[in-house]
Amino acid sequence: MSNSPSTEPKPSYVKLAMRNMVQKRLTSLKHFALTTVGILAALVGLAYLTR
């Protein structure tokens, strides 16, 4: 084993995140749904408070 640097560049953060999202599809969908519901609830709550 040599300690020479590899010629291929490190994958970008976005590429790693996309790969992780594809591998853990159900978890990603749950988090997306929870985020969407949370944002909608915040918007409806603000609309109700400021009417």
Secondary structure, 3 states (H helix, E strand, C coil): CCCCCCCCCCCCHHHHHHHHHHHCHHHHHHHHHHHHHHHHHHHHHHHHHCC
